[in-house]
Amino acid sequence: MSAAMIKFDLHGRELALDEAVVQKLQAEALAKAGSSTTLNDLAVILTRALSERKTITLRRAESRALEQLLAK
């Protein structure tokens, strides 16, 4: 049984992440949301991505925030 993958569109570049990774990123973005409106927006987007199961298009700021969280 394979894990569910959630897809993101980062300015034409597709990124597919395992659901468990998205859940961790969502929790981290939510924990830091008080200090950054971009991270707050990203937390909302990741919550939607987990429930909707369709490709989510990110704006430039959210794309950068996601990439920064992934780099940690």
Predicted model as a PDB file, atoms N, CA, C, CB and O in Angstrom, pLDDT in the B-factor column:
MODEL        1                                                                  
ATOM      1  N   MET A   1       0.847  -1.189   0.000  1.00 47.00           N  
ATOM      2  CA  MET A   1       0.000   0.000   0.000  1.00 47.00           C  
ATOM      3  C   MET A   1       0.890   1.249   0.000  1.00 47.00           C  
ATOM      4  CB  MET A   1      -0.963   0.000   1.233  1.00 47.00           C  
ATOM      5  O   MET A   1       1.732   1.419   0.882  1.00 47.00           O  
ATOM      6  N   SER A   2       0.701   2.093  -0.969  1.00 53.00           N  
ATOM      7  CA  SER A   2       1.539   3.282  -1.066  1.00 53.00           C  
ATOM      8  C   SER A   2       0.908   4.446  -0.308  1.00 53.00           C  
ATOM      9  CB  SER A   2       1.767   3.662  -2.537  1.00 53.00           C  
ATOM     10  O   SER A   2      -0.310   4.523  -0.146  1.00 53.00           O  
ATOM     11  N   ALA A   3       1.761   5.333   0.142  1.00 71.00           N  
ATOM     12  CA  ALA A   3       1.291   6.498   0.875  1.00 71.00           C  
ATOM     13  C   ALA A   3       0.673   7.498  -0.092  1.00 71.00           C  
ATOM     14  CB  ALA A   3       2.442   7.148   1.666  1.00 71.00           C  
ATOM     15  O   ALA A   3       1.055   7.578  -1.259  1.00 71.00           O  
ATOM     16  N   ALA A   4      -0.276   8.245   0.412  1.00 89.00           N  
ATOM     17  CA  ALA A   4      -0.927   9.265  -0.409  1.00 89.00           C  
ATOM     18  C   ALA A   4       0.051  10.408  -0.671  1.00 89.00           C  
ATOM     19  CB  ALA A   4      -2.216   9.793   0.280  1.00 89.00           C  
ATOM     20  O   ALA A   4       0.771  10.852   0.223  1.00 89.00           O  
ATOM     21  N   MET A   5       0.055  10.866  -1.906  1.00 94.00           N  
ATOM     22  CA  MET A   5       0.911  11.976  -2.284  1.00 94.00           C  
ATOM     23  C   MET A   5       0.034  13.200  -2.530  1.00 94.00           C  
ATOM     24  CB  MET A   5       1.760  11.629  -3.543  1.00 94.00           C  
ATOM     25  O   MET A   5      -1.059  13.100  -3.087  1.00 94.00           O  
ATOM     26  N   ILE A   6       0.532  14.344  -2.107  1.00 95.00           N  
ATOM     27  CA  ILE A   6      -0.179  15.600  -2.313  1.00 95.00           C  
ATOM     28  C   ILE A   6       0.681  16.440  -3.240  1.00 95.00           C  
ATOM     29  CB  ILE A   6      -0.471  16.347  -0.951  1.00 95.00           C  
ATOM     30  O   ILE A   6       1.879  16.611  -3.015  1.00 95.00           O  
ATOM     31  N   LYS A   7       0.052  16.961  -4.288  1.00 96.00           N  
ATOM     32  CA  LYS A   7       0.789  17.695  -5.315  1.00 96.00           C  
ATOM     33  C   LYS A   7       0.615  19.201  -5.168  1.00 96.00           C  
ATOM     34  CB  LYS A   7       0.337  17.256  -6.700  1.00 96.00           C  
ATOM     35  O   LYS A   7      -0.454  19.704  -4.824  1.00 96.00           O  
ATOM     36  N   PHE A   8       1.704  19.888  -5.441  1.00 96.00           N  
ATOM     37  CA  PHE A   8       1.724  21.348  -5.411  1.00 96.00           C  
ATOM     38  C   PHE A   8       2.286  21.850  -6.730  1.00 96.00           C  
ATOM     39  CB  PHE A   8       2.563  21.882  -4.210  1.00 96.00           C  
ATOM     40  O   PHE A   8       3.143  21.211  -7.339  1.00 96.00           O  
ATOM     41  N   ASP A   9       1.794  22.999  -7.160  1.00 95.00           N  
ATOM     42  CA  ASP A   9       2.303  23.683  -8.339  1.00 95.00           C  
ATOM     43  C   ASP A   9       3.040  24.918  -7.839  1.00 95.00           C  
ATOM     44  CB  ASP A   9       1.146  24.058  -9.350  1.00 95.00           C  
ATOM     45  O   ASP A   9       2.440  25.855  -7.313  1.00 95.00           O  
ATOM     46  N   LEU A  10       4.361  24.894  -8.019  1.00 91.00           N  
ATOM     47  CA  LEU A  10       5.203  26.014  -7.591  1.00 91.00           C  
ATOM     48  C   LEU A  10       5.660  26.751  -8.835  1.00 91.00           C  
ATOM     49  CB  LEU A  10       6.430  25.527  -6.739  1.00 91.00           C  
ATOM     50  O   LEU A  10       6.758  26.507  -9.336  1.00 91.00           O  
ATOM     51  N   HIS A  11       4.843  27.635  -9.327  1.00 86.00           N  
ATOM     52  CA  HIS A  11       5.131  28.419 -10.535  1.00 86.00           C  
ATOM     53  C   HIS A  11       5.519  27.514 -11.708  1.00 86.00           C  
ATOM     54  CB  HIS A  11       6.259  29.429 -10.257  1.00 86.00           C  
ATOM     55  O   HIS A  11       6.554  27.710 -12.346  1.00 86.00           O  
ATOM     56  N   GLY A  12       4.677  26.531 -11.975  1.00 90.00           N  
ATOM     57  CA  GLY A  12       4.889  25.640 -13.102  1.00 90.00           C  
ATOM     58  C   GLY A  12       5.738  24.423 -12.797  1.00 90.00           C  
ATOM     59  O   GLY A  12       5.870  23.532 -13.636  1.00 90.00           O  
ATOM     60  N   ARG A  13       6.308  24.375 -11.625  1.00 92.00           N  
ATOM     61  CA  ARG A  13       7.134  23.236 -11.205  1.00 92.00           C  
ATOM     62  C   ARG A  13       6.286  22.395 -10.262  1.00 92.00           C  
ATOM     63  CB  ARG A  13       8.482  23.706 -10.508  1.00 92.00           C  
ATOM     64  O   ARG A  13       5.808  22.887  -9.240  1.00 92.00           O  
ATOM     65  N   GLU A  14       6.103  21.130 -10.608  1.00 95.00           N  
ATOM     66  CA  GLU A  14       5.280  20.268  -9.769  1.00 95.00           C  
ATOM     67  C   GLU A  14       6.116  19.636  -8.660  1.00 95.00           C  
ATOM     68  CB  GLU A  14       4.608  19.179 -10.615  1.00 95.00           C  
ATOM     69  O   GLU A  14       7.238  19.179  -8.881  1.00 95.00           O  
ATOM     70  N   LEU A  15       5.540  19.624  -7.471  1.00 94.00           N  
ATOM     71  CA  LEU A  15       6.173  19.007  -6.315  1.00 94.00           C  
ATOM     72  C   LEU A  15       5.156  18.081  -5.683  1.00 94.00           C  
ATOM     73  CB  LEU A  15       6.686  20.075  -5.294  1.00 94.00           C  
ATOM     74  O   LEU A  15       4.046  18.508  -5.365  1.00 94.00           O  
ATOM     75  N   ALA A  16       5.511  16.827  -5.495  1.00 96.00           N  
ATOM     76  CA  ALA A  16       4.631  15.859  -4.849  1.00 96.00           C  
ATOM     77  C   ALA A  16       5.257  15.458  -3.522  1.00 96.00           C  
ATOM     78  CB  ALA A  16       4.391  14.609  -5.758  1.00 96.00           C  
ATOM     79  O   ALA A  16       6.410  15.031  -3.465  1.00 96.00           O  
ATOM     80  N   LEU A  17       4.478  15.603  -2.458  1.00 96.00           N  
ATOM     81  CA  LEU A  17       4.969  15.273  -1.123  1.00 96.00           C  
ATOM     82  C   LEU A  17       4.072  14.223  -0.487  1.00 96.00           C  
ATOM     83  CB  LEU A  17       5.039  16.532  -0.235  1.00 96.00           C  
ATOM     84  O   LEU A  17       2.863  14.199  -0.716  1.00 96.00           O  
ATOM     85  N   ASP A  18       4.672  13.368   0.305  1.00 95.00           N  
ATOM     86  CA  ASP A  18       3.928  12.377   1.058  1.00 95.00           C  
ATOM     87  C   ASP A  18       3.000  13.090   2.053  1.00 95.00           C  
ATOM     88  CB  ASP A  18       4.895  11.404   1.793  1.00 95.00           C  
ATOM     89  O   ASP A  18       3.350  14.134   2.604  1.00 95.00           O  
ATOM     90  N   GLU A  19       1.845  12.526   2.265  1.00 95.00           N  
ATOM     91  CA  GLU A  19       0.862  13.122   3.173  1.00 95.00           C  
ATOM     92  C   GLU A  19       1.455  13.375   4.562  1.00 95.00           C  
ATOM     93  CB  GLU A  19      -0.366  12.214   3.288  1.00 95.00           C  
ATOM     94  O   GLU A  19       1.180  14.410   5.169  1.00 95.00           O  
ATOM     95  N   ALA A  20       2.257  12.448   5.067  1.00 95.00           N  
ATOM     96  CA  ALA A  20       2.858  12.620   6.394  1.00 95.00           C  
ATOM     97  C   ALA A  20       3.795  13.828   6.425  1.00 95.00           C  
ATOM     98  CB  ALA A  20       3.625  11.349   6.803  1.00 95.00           C  
ATOM     99  O   ALA A  20       3.859  14.534   7.431  1.00 95.00           O  
ATOM    100  N   VAL A  21       4.516  14.067   5.341  1.00 96.00           N  
ATOM    101  CA  VAL A  21       5.406  15.231   5.254  1.00 96.00           C  
ATOM    102  C   VAL A  21       4.581  16.507   5.260  1.00 96.00           C  
ATOM    103  CB  VAL A  21       6.288  15.162   3.981  1.00 96.00           C  
ATOM    104  O   VAL A  21       4.937  17.473   5.935  1.00 96.00           O  
ATOM    105  N   VAL A  22       3.483  16.519   4.514  1.00 96.00           N  
ATOM    106  CA  VAL A  22       2.615  17.701   4.468  1.00 96.00           C  
ATOM    107  C   VAL A  22       2.020  17.964   5.849  1.00 96.00           C  
ATOM    108  CB  VAL A  22       1.485  17.515   3.418  1.00 96.00           C  
ATOM    109  O   VAL A  22       1.889  19.119   6.256  1.00 96.00           O  
ATOM    110  N   GLN A  23       1.663  16.917   6.565  1.00 96.00           N  
ATOM    111  CA  GLN A  23       1.119  17.093   7.919  1.00 96.00           C  
ATOM    112  C   GLN A  23       2.158  17.727   8.839  1.00 96.00           C  
ATOM    113  CB  GLN A  23       0.656  15.739   8.498  1.00 96.00           C  
ATOM    114  O   GLN A  23       1.823  18.608   9.631  1.00 96.00           O  
ATOM    115  N   LYS A  24       3.408  17.292   8.745  1.00 97.00           N  
ATOM    116  CA  LYS A  24       4.483  17.874   9.563  1.00 97.00           C  
ATOM    117  C   LYS A  24       4.720  19.331   9.187  1.00 97.00           C  
ATOM    118  CB  LYS A  24       5.789  17.069   9.397  1.00 97.00           C  
ATOM    119  O   LYS A  24       4.882  20.184  10.061  1.00 97.00           O  
ATOM    120  N   LEU A  25       4.739  19.616   7.888  1.00 97.00           N  
ATOM    121  CA  LEU A  25       4.941  20.995   7.427  1.00 97.00           C  
ATOM    122  C   LEU A  25       3.790  21.890   7.873  1.00 97.00           C  
ATOM    123  CB  LEU A  25       5.080  21.037   5.894  1.00 97.00           C  
ATOM    124  O   LEU A  25       4.004  23.040   8.256  1.00 97.00           O  
ATOM    125  N   GLN A  26       2.573  21.362   7.823  1.00 96.00           N  
ATOM    126  CA  GLN A  26       1.394  22.121   8.243  1.00 96.00           C  
ATOM    127  C   GLN A  26       1.498  22.461   9.724  1.00 96.00           C  
ATOM    128  CB  GLN A  26       0.096  21.324   7.961  1.00 96.00           C  
ATOM    129  O   GLN A  26       1.214  23.590  10.125  1.00 96.00           O  
ATOM    130  N   ALA A  27       1.906  21.483  10.543  1.00 97.00           N  
ATOM    131  CA  ALA A  27       2.049  21.719  11.983  1.00 97.00           C  
ATOM    132  C   ALA A  27       3.137  22.751  12.265  1.00 97.00           C  
ATOM    133  CB  ALA A  27       2.369  20.405  12.713  1.00 97.00           C  
ATOM    134  O   ALA A  27       2.970  23.609  13.132  1.00 97.00           O  
ATOM    135  N   GLU A  28       4.238  22.673  11.543  1.00 96.00           N  
ATOM    136  CA  GLU A  28       5.332  23.630  11.729  1.00 96.00           C  
ATOM    137  C   GLU A  28       4.914  25.030  11.298  1.00 96.00           C  
ATOM    138  CB  GLU A  28       6.570  23.187  10.943  1.00 96.00           C  
ATOM    139  O   GLU A  28       5.201  26.005  11.992  1.00 96.00           O  
ATOM    140  N   ALA A  29       4.239  25.134  10.158  1.00 96.00           N  
ATOM    141  CA  ALA A  29       3.772  26.447   9.684  1.00 96.00           C  
ATOM    142  C   ALA A  29       2.765  27.031  10.666  1.00 96.00           C  
ATOM    143  CB  ALA A  29       3.139  26.331   8.274  1.00 96.00           C  
ATOM    144  O   ALA A  29       2.787  28.229  10.948  1.00 96.00           O  
ATOM    145  N   LEU A  30       1.885  26.183  11.183  1.00 94.00           N  
ATOM    146  CA  LEU A  30       0.884  26.652  12.144  1.00 94.00           C  
ATOM    147  C   LEU A  30       1.550  27.129  13.432  1.00 94.00           C  
ATOM    148  CB  LEU A  30      -0.129  25.537  12.453  1.00 94.00           C  
ATOM    149  O   LEU A  30       1.139  28.137  14.006  1.00 94.00           O  
ATOM    150  N   ALA A  31       2.571  26.414  13.887  1.00 95.00           N  
ATOM    151  CA  ALA A  31       3.286  26.794  15.109  1.00 95.00           C  
ATOM    152  C   ALA A  31       3.983  28.145  14.958  1.00 95.00           C  
ATOM    153  CB  ALA A  31       4.311  25.720  15.476  1.00 95.00           C  
ATOM    154  O   ALA A  31       4.138  28.875  15.937  1.00 95.00           O  
ATOM    155  N   LYS A  32       4.402  28.480  13.743  1.00 92.00           N  
ATOM    156  CA  LYS A  32       5.119  29.737  13.503  1.00 92.00           C  
ATOM    157  C   LYS A  32       4.222  30.818  12.903  1.00 92.00           C  
ATOM    158  CB  LYS A  32       6.300  29.489  12.581  1.00 92.00           C  
ATOM    159  O   LYS A  32       4.691  31.909  12.578  1.00 92.00           O  
ATOM    160  N   ALA A  33       2.947  30.519  12.759  1.00 91.00           N  
ATOM    161  CA  ALA A  33       2.022  31.434  12.076  1.00 91.00           C  
ATOM    162  C   ALA A  33       1.859  32.766  12.780  1.00 91.00           C  
ATOM    163  CB  ALA A  33       0.679  30.790  11.937  1.00 91.00           C  
ATOM    164  O   ALA A  33       1.557  33.770  12.135  1.00 91.00           O  
ATOM    165  N   GLY A  34       2.054  32.796  14.092  1.00 90.00           N  
ATOM    166  CA  GLY A  34       1.898  34.047  14.833  1.00 90.00           C  
ATOM    167  C   GLY A  34       2.941  35.083  14.489  1.00 90.00           C  
ATOM    168  O   GLY A  34       2.726  36.278  14.697  1.00 90.00           O  
ATOM    169  N   SER A  35       4.075  34.638  13.962  1.00 89.00           N  
ATOM    170  CA  SER A  35       5.153  35.575  13.649  1.00 89.00           C  
ATOM    171  C   SER A  35       5.245  35.909  12.161  1.00 89.00           C  
ATOM    172  CB  SER A  35       6.467  35.008  14.114  1.00 89.00           C  
ATOM    173  O   SER A  35       6.073  36.723  11.752  1.00 89.00           O  
ATOM    174  N   SER A  36       4.383  35.272  11.349  1.00 91.00           N  
ATOM    175  CA  SER A  36       4.480  35.495   9.911  1.00 91.00           C  
ATOM    176  C   SER A  36       3.131  35.264   9.236  1.00 91.00           C  
ATOM    177  CB  SER A  36       5.545  34.577   9.297  1.00 91.00           C  
ATOM    178  O   SER A  36       2.551  34.183   9.341  1.00 91.00           O  
ATOM    179  N   THR A  37       2.638  36.292   8.543  1.00 94.00           N  
ATOM    180  CA  THR A  37       1.374  36.107   7.829  1.00 94.00           C  
ATOM    181  C   THR A  37       1.537  35.110   6.686  1.00 94.00           C  
ATOM    182  CB  THR A  37       0.859  37.452   7.291  1.00 94.00           C  
ATOM    183  O   THR A  37       0.591  34.403   6.342  1.00 94.00           O  
ATOM    184  N   THR A  38       2.732  35.049   6.094  1.00 95.00           N  
ATOM    185  CA  THR A  38       2.971  34.089   5.018  1.00 95.00           C  
ATOM    186  C   THR A  38       2.877  32.661   5.544  1.00 95.00           C  
ATOM    187  CB  THR A  38       4.346  34.330   4.373  1.00 95.00           C  
ATOM    188  O   THR A  38       2.282  31.798   4.899  1.00 95.00           O  
ATOM    189  N   LEU A  39       3.468  32.408   6.722  1.00 95.00           N  
ATOM    190  CA  LEU A  39       3.373  31.069   7.306  1.00 95.00           C  
ATOM    191  C   LEU A  39       1.941  30.759   7.722  1.00 95.00           C  
ATOM    192  CB  LEU A  39       4.312  30.940   8.514  1.00 95.00           C  
ATOM    193  O   LEU A  39       1.504  29.612   7.633  1.00 95.00           O  
ATOM    194  N   ASN A  40       1.213  31.765   8.171  1.00 95.00           N  
ATOM    195  CA  ASN A  40      -0.203  31.558   8.486  1.00 95.00           C  
ATOM    196  C   ASN A  40      -0.961  31.161   7.217  1.00 95.00           C  
ATOM    197  CB  ASN A  40      -0.822  32.841   9.114  1.00 95.00           C  
ATOM    198  O   ASN A  40      -1.743  30.210   7.231  1.00 95.00           O  
ATOM    199  N   ASP A  41      -0.730  31.882   6.135  1.00 96.00           N  
ATOM    200  CA  ASP A  41      -1.367  31.547   4.854  1.00 96.00           C  
ATOM    201  C   ASP A  41      -0.981  30.145   4.411  1.00 96.00           C  
ATOM    202  CB  ASP A  41      -0.977  32.567   3.771  1.00 96.00           C  
ATOM    203  O   ASP A  41      -1.826  29.383   3.942  1.00 96.00           O  
ATOM    204  N   LEU A  42       0.301  29.803   4.560  1.00 96.00           N  
ATOM    205  CA  LEU A  42       0.770  28.485   4.163  1.00 96.00           C  
ATOM    206  C   LEU A  42       0.102  27.393   5.004  1.00 96.00           C  
ATOM    207  CB  LEU A  42       2.295  28.401   4.295  1.00 96.00           C  
ATOM    208  O   LEU A  42      -0.267  26.345   4.472  1.00 96.00           O  
ATOM    209  N   ALA A  43      -0.055  27.627   6.302  1.00 96.00           N  
ATOM    210  CA  ALA A  43      -0.721  26.645   7.163  1.00 96.00           C  
ATOM    211  C   ALA A  43      -2.148  26.398   6.696  1.00 96.00           C  
ATOM    212  CB  ALA A  43      -0.719  27.119   8.625  1.00 96.00           C  
ATOM    213  O   ALA A  43      -2.605  25.255   6.672  1.00 96.00           O  
ATOM    214  N   VAL A  44      -2.848  27.455   6.327  1.00 96.00           N  
ATOM    215  CA  VAL A  44      -4.220  27.324   5.822  1.00 96.00           C  
ATOM    216  C   VAL A  44      -4.225  26.540   4.509  1.00 96.00           C  
ATOM    217  CB  VAL A  44      -4.866  28.722   5.619  1.00 96.00           C  
ATOM    218  O   VAL A  44      -5.061  25.659   4.308  1.00 96.00           O  
ATOM    219  N   ILE A  45      -3.296  26.862   3.629  1.00 96.00           N  
ATOM    220  CA  ILE A  45      -3.203  26.178   2.332  1.00 96.00           C  
ATOM    221  C   ILE A  45      -2.890  24.696   2.528  1.00 96.00           C  
ATOM    222  CB  ILE A  45      -2.122  26.838   1.445  1.00 96.00           C  
ATOM    223  O   ILE A  45      -3.483  23.847   1.863  1.00 96.00           O  
ATOM    224  N   LEU A  46      -1.966  24.380   3.432  1.00 97.00           N  
ATOM    225  CA  LEU A  46      -1.608  22.982   3.671  1.00 97.00           C  
ATOM    226  C   LEU A  46      -2.773  22.212   4.289  1.00 97.00           C  
ATOM    227  CB  LEU A  46      -0.379  22.895   4.581  1.00 97.00           C  
ATOM    228  O   LEU A  46      -2.971  21.034   3.989  1.00 97.00           O  
ATOM    229  N   THR A  47      -3.538  22.874   5.149  1.00 96.00           N  
ATOM    230  CA  THR A  47      -4.737  22.245   5.716  1.00 96.00           C  
ATOM    231  C   THR A  47      -5.721  21.912   4.600  1.00 96.00           C  
ATOM    232  CB  THR A  47      -5.404  23.172   6.769  1.00 96.00           C  
ATOM    233  O   THR A  47      -6.303  20.827   4.571  1.00 96.00           O  
ATOM    234  N   ARG A  48      -5.900  22.859   3.684  1.00 95.00           N  
ATOM    235  CA  ARG A  48      -6.788  22.630   2.540  1.00 95.00           C  
ATOM    236  C   ARG A  48      -6.262  21.503   1.653  1.00 95.00           C  
ATOM    237  CB  ARG A  48      -6.944  23.920   1.716  1.00 95.00           C  
ATOM    238  O   ARG A  48      -7.032  20.671   1.176  1.00 95.00           O  
ATOM    239  N   ALA A  49      -4.954  21.481   1.437  1.00 95.00           N  
ATOM    240  CA  ALA A  49      -4.345  20.446   0.602  1.00 95.00           C  
ATOM    241  C   ALA A  49      -4.587  19.057   1.195  1.00 95.00           C  
ATOM    242  CB  ALA A  49      -2.835  20.701   0.447  1.00 95.00           C  
ATOM    243  O   ALA A  49      -4.842  18.102   0.461  1.00 95.00           O  
ATOM    244  N   LEU A  50      -4.508  18.946   2.516  1.00 95.00           N  
ATOM    245  CA  LEU A  50      -4.728  17.658   3.170  1.00 95.00           C  
ATOM    246  C   LEU A  50      -6.172  17.194   3.043  1.00 95.00           C  
ATOM    247  CB  LEU A  50      -4.344  17.744   4.634  1.00 95.00           C  
ATOM    248  O   LEU A  50      -6.437  15.992   3.007  1.00 95.00           O  
ATOM    249  N   SER A  51      -7.099  18.133   2.975  1.00 94.00           N  
ATOM    250  CA  SER A  51      -8.512  17.732   2.895  1.00 94.00           C  
ATOM    251  C   SER A  51      -9.025  17.601   1.466  1.00 94.00           C  
ATOM    252  CB  SER A  51      -9.364  18.728   3.634  1.00 94.00           C  
ATOM    253  O   SER A  51      -9.912  16.787   1.211  1.00 94.00           O  
ATOM    254  N   GLU A  52      -8.495  18.374   0.536  1.00 91.00           N  
ATOM    255  CA  GLU A  52      -9.035  18.386  -0.830  1.00 91.00           C  
ATOM    256  C   GLU A  52      -8.409  17.368  -1.764  1.00 91.00           C  
ATOM    257  CB  GLU A  52      -8.864  19.735  -1.417  1.00 91.00           C  
ATOM    258  O   GLU A  52      -9.052  16.942  -2.724  1.00 91.00           O  
ATOM    259  N   ARG A  53      -7.180  16.970  -1.511  1.00 83.00           N  
ATOM    260  CA  ARG A  53      -6.514  15.949  -2.322  1.00 83.00           C  
ATOM    261  C   ARG A  53      -6.437  16.287  -3.808  1.00 83.00           C  
ATOM    262  CB  ARG A  53      -7.222  14.645  -2.157  1.00 83.00           C  
ATOM    263  O   ARG A  53      -6.598  15.416  -4.663  1.00 83.00           O  
ATOM    264  N   LYS A  54      -6.189  17.565  -4.104  1.00 89.00           N  
ATOM    265  CA  LYS A  54      -5.987  17.946  -5.498  1.00 89.00           C  
ATOM    266  C   LYS A  54      -4.760  18.842  -5.564  1.00 89.00           C  
ATOM    267  CB  LYS A  54      -7.248  18.667  -6.087  1.00 89.00           C  
ATOM    268  O   LYS A  54      -4.280  19.319  -4.536  1.00 89.00           O  
ATOM    269  N   THR A  55      -4.260  19.069  -6.747  1.00 93.00           N  
ATOM    270  CA  THR A  55      -3.069  19.899  -6.907  1.00 93.00           C  
ATOM    271  C   THR A  55      -3.358  21.308  -6.397  1.00 93.00           C  
ATOM    272  CB  THR A  55      -2.614  19.935  -8.390  1.00 93.00           C  
ATOM    273  O   THR A  55      -4.359  21.925  -6.761  1.00 93.00           O  
ATOM    274  N   ILE A  56      -2.471  21.795  -5.560  1.00 95.00           N  
ATOM    275  CA  ILE A  56      -2.610  23.111  -4.958  1.00 95.00           C  
ATOM    276  C   ILE A  56      -1.568  24.043  -5.578  1.00 95.00           C  
ATOM    277  CB  ILE A  56      -2.451  23.039  -3.405  1.00 95.00           C  
ATOM    278  O   ILE A  56      -0.375  23.740  -5.579  1.00 95.00           O  
ATOM    279  N   THR A  57      -2.028  25.167  -6.098  1.00 95.00           N  
ATOM    280  CA  THR A  57      -1.120  26.156  -6.670  1.00 95.00           C  
ATOM    281  C   THR A  57      -0.736  27.160  -5.588  1.00 95.00           C  
ATOM    282  CB  THR A  57      -1.771  26.876  -7.891  1.00 95.00           C  
ATOM    283  O   THR A  57      -1.593  27.736  -4.918  1.00 95.00           O  
ATOM    284  N   LEU A  58       0.571  27.355  -5.433  1.00 95.00           N  
ATOM    285  CA  LEU A  58       1.067  28.289  -4.429  1.00 95.00           C  
ATOM    286  C   LEU A  58       1.560  29.571  -5.083  1.00 95.00           C  
ATOM    287  CB  LEU A  58       2.189  27.648  -3.607  1.00 95.00           C  
ATOM    288  O   LEU A  58       2.137  29.551  -6.170  1.00 95.00           O  
ATOM    289  N   ARG A  59       1.322  30.681  -4.402  1.00 94.00           N  
ATOM    290  CA  ARG A  59       1.887  31.956  -4.856  1.00 94.00           C  
ATOM    291  C   ARG A  59       3.367  31.984  -4.493  1.00 94.00           C  
ATOM    292  CB  ARG A  59       1.130  33.177  -4.220  1.00 94.00           C  
ATOM    293  O   ARG A  59       3.848  31.120  -3.759  1.00 94.00           O  
ATOM    294  N   ARG A  60       4.075  32.958  -4.998  1.00 94.00           N  
ATOM    295  CA  ARG A  60       5.526  33.041  -4.793  1.00 94.00           C  
ATOM    296  C   ARG A  60       5.907  33.031  -3.310  1.00 94.00           C  
ATOM    297  CB  ARG A  60       6.072  34.304  -5.452  1.00 94.00           C  
ATOM    298  O   ARG A  60       6.816  32.296  -2.922  1.00 94.00           O  
ATOM    299  N   ALA A  61       5.250  33.811  -2.488  1.00 95.00           N  
ATOM    300  CA  ALA A  61       5.607  33.890  -1.065  1.00 95.00           C  
ATOM    301  C   ALA A  61       5.393  32.550  -0.364  1.00 95.00           C  
ATOM    302  CB  ALA A  61       4.781  34.982  -0.367  1.00 95.00           C  
ATOM    303  O   ALA A  61       6.240  32.110   0.414  1.00 95.00           O  
ATOM    304  N   GLU A  62       4.260  31.904  -0.642  1.00 95.00           N  
ATOM    305  CA  GLU A  62       3.994  30.610  -0.015  1.00 95.00           C  
ATOM    306  C   GLU A  62       4.957  29.540  -0.535  1.00 95.00           C  
ATOM    307  CB  GLU A  62       2.539  30.182  -0.271  1.00 95.00           C  
ATOM    308  O   GLU A  62       5.358  28.651   0.215  1.00 95.00           O  
ATOM    309  N   SER A  63       5.327  29.623  -1.811  1.00 95.00           N  
ATOM    310  CA  SER A  63       6.295  28.689  -2.378  1.00 95.00           C  
ATOM    311  C   SER A  63       7.633  28.800  -1.652  1.00 95.00           C  
ATOM    312  CB  SER A  63       6.481  28.949  -3.884  1.00 95.00           C  
ATOM    313  O   SER A  63       8.246  27.792  -1.300  1.00 95.00           O  
ATOM    314  N   ARG A  64       8.079  30.038  -1.433  1.00 94.00           N  
ATOM    315  CA  ARG A  64       9.345  30.259  -0.715  1.00 94.00           C  
ATOM    316  C   ARG A  64       9.255  29.733   0.709  1.00 94.00           C  
ATOM    317  CB  ARG A  64       9.709  31.756  -0.700  1.00 94.00           C  
ATOM    318  O   ARG A  64      10.186  29.091   1.194  1.00 94.00           O  
ATOM    319  N   ALA A  65       8.141  30.001   1.381  1.00 95.00           N  
ATOM    320  CA  ALA A  65       7.973  29.545   2.763  1.00 95.00           C  
ATOM    321  C   ALA A  65       7.986  28.018   2.831  1.00 95.00           C  
ATOM    322  CB  ALA A  65       6.659  30.094   3.358  1.00 95.00           C  
ATOM    323  O   ALA A  65       8.590  27.437   3.732  1.00 95.00           O  
ATOM    324  N   LEU A  66       7.319  27.377   1.879  1.00 95.00           N  
ATOM    325  CA  LEU A  66       7.291  25.907   1.837  1.00 95.00           C  
ATOM    326  C   LEU A  66       8.704  25.371   1.609  1.00 95.00           C  
ATOM    327  CB  LEU A  66       6.330  25.399   0.717  1.00 95.00           C  
ATOM    328  O   LEU A  66       9.128  24.428   2.278  1.00 95.00           O  
ATOM    329  N   GLU A  67       9.430  25.969   0.669  1.00 93.00           N  
ATOM    330  CA  GLU A  67      10.783  25.520   0.383  1.00 93.00           C  
ATOM    331  C   GLU A  67      11.687  25.710   1.588  1.00 93.00           C  
ATOM    332  CB  GLU A  67      11.346  26.262  -0.819  1.00 93.00           C  
ATOM    333  O   GLU A  67      12.563  24.881   1.834  1.00 93.00           O  
ATOM    334  N   GLN A  68      11.493  26.796   2.353  1.00 94.00           N  
ATOM    335  CA  GLN A  68      12.304  27.025   3.555  1.00 94.00           C  
ATOM    336  C   GLN A  68      12.001  25.975   4.619  1.00 94.00           C  
ATOM    337  CB  GLN A  68      12.052  28.438   4.118  1.00 94.00           C  
ATOM    338  O   GLN A  68      12.915  25.487   5.283  1.00 94.00           O  
ATOM    339  N   LEU A  69      10.731  25.623   4.786  1.00 94.00           N  
ATOM    340  CA  LEU A  69      10.374  24.586   5.761  1.00 94.00           C  
ATOM    341  C   LEU A  69      10.945  23.231   5.337  1.00 94.00           C  
ATOM    342  CB  LEU A  69       8.837  24.493   5.915  1.00 94.00           C  
ATOM    343  O   LEU A  69      11.396  22.454   6.179  1.00 94.00           O  
ATOM    344  N   LEU A  70      10.924  22.955   4.051  1.00 94.00           N  
ATOM    345  CA  LEU A  70      11.456  21.680   3.558  1.00 94.00           C  
ATOM    346  C   LEU A  70      12.975  21.603   3.749  1.00 94.00           C  
ATOM    347  CB  LEU A  70      11.102  21.494   2.071  1.00 94.00           C  
ATOM    348  O   LEU A  70      13.524  20.517   3.938  1.00 94.00           O  
ATOM    349  N   ALA A  71      13.645  22.748   3.698  1.00 93.00           N  
ATOM    350  CA  ALA A  71      15.101  22.772   3.799  1.00 93.00           C  
ATOM    351  C   ALA A  71      15.591  22.495   5.225  1.00 93.00           C  
ATOM    352  CB  ALA A  71      15.626  24.116   3.327  1.00 93.00           C  
ATOM    353  O   ALA A  71      16.761  22.171   5.431  1.00 93.00           O  
ATOM    354  N   LYS A  72      14.705  22.620   6.191  1.00 81.00           N  
ATOM    355  CA  LYS A  72      15.109  22.422   7.603  1.00 81.00           C  
ATOM    356  C   LYS A  72      15.207  20.967   7.953  1.00 81.00           C  
ATOM    357  CB  LYS A  72      14.130  23.098   8.547  1.00 81.00           C  
ATOM    358  O   LYS A  72      15.532  20.626   9.090  1.00 81.00           O  
TER     359      LYS A  72                                                      
ENDMDL                                                                          
END                                                                             
